[in-house]
């Protein structure tokens, strides 16, 4: 499965991280030549990946409160999943994967 930039942005929004924008600094050509130092610049995708990675590292692997709520619903018999919603998500994911692989 491929993860698109939009999906990463949605995940970052869920965790309250603002969009990571590409920052560029304009310098006159003669000033750049005089400096003579190496420079590393990251693409926007690399910046997004870096921000997403940071959020993932800070997020607990198991969100205990969510797991406990689901466990209680399942045990009480009140947890219902619509088959239609499951099928909708599966088909949507499959279509996105196909579009991104082209």
QUIPEBEL-V720508 format. One record per helix or strand of 3 or more residues. SS is the DSSP state (H for helix, E for strand). FROM is the first residue (numbers start at 1). TO is the last residue. If there is no record, write none. Layout:
SS;FROM;TO / SS;FROM;TO
This chain:
H;5;14 / H;29;35 / H;44;58 / H;64;76 / H;83;100
